[in-house]
Amino acid sequence: MKPRRARAVFAAAALVALSAASAAAHHGWSGYDAGQVLNLAGTIRDSGYEHPHGFLRLEVPGKVWWVVLSPPSRMERRGLTRDMLAPGTRATVVGYPHRNDPNEMRAERITIDGRTTELR
């Protein structure tokens, strides 16, 4: 194989490998059961406004849920700021439970102080 062609093949292979690694690093939504809708009201105990997805720990009677939110850029565009997710804030979250982790859910929408934000 000619050196120029070998470099092109190597570059293409590297690009494919990096794309696959990137896709594997980001979880898919198939791990959540969209057939079972959860509607939880509770108090935010902790939150993170970071990539790839924000999160919060929502305390409801008898349990604390790990709630996966949207990327911060989407939340910000839709009006859900970091400050709104402060610990101690009351929130209602609608979403889907994780198929394998009984303490995790993916949020579709969140309501804080009477304002609902669509996350997906």
PyMOL commands that set and color helices and strands:
alter all, ss='L'
color gray80, all
select helices_A, chain A and resi 3-25+29-31+72-77+82-85
alter helices_A, ss='H'
color red, helices_A
select strands_A, chain A and resi 38-48+55-60+63-68+90-97+104-112+115-118
alter strands_A, ss='S'
color yellow, strands_A
deselect
rebuild
show_as cartoon
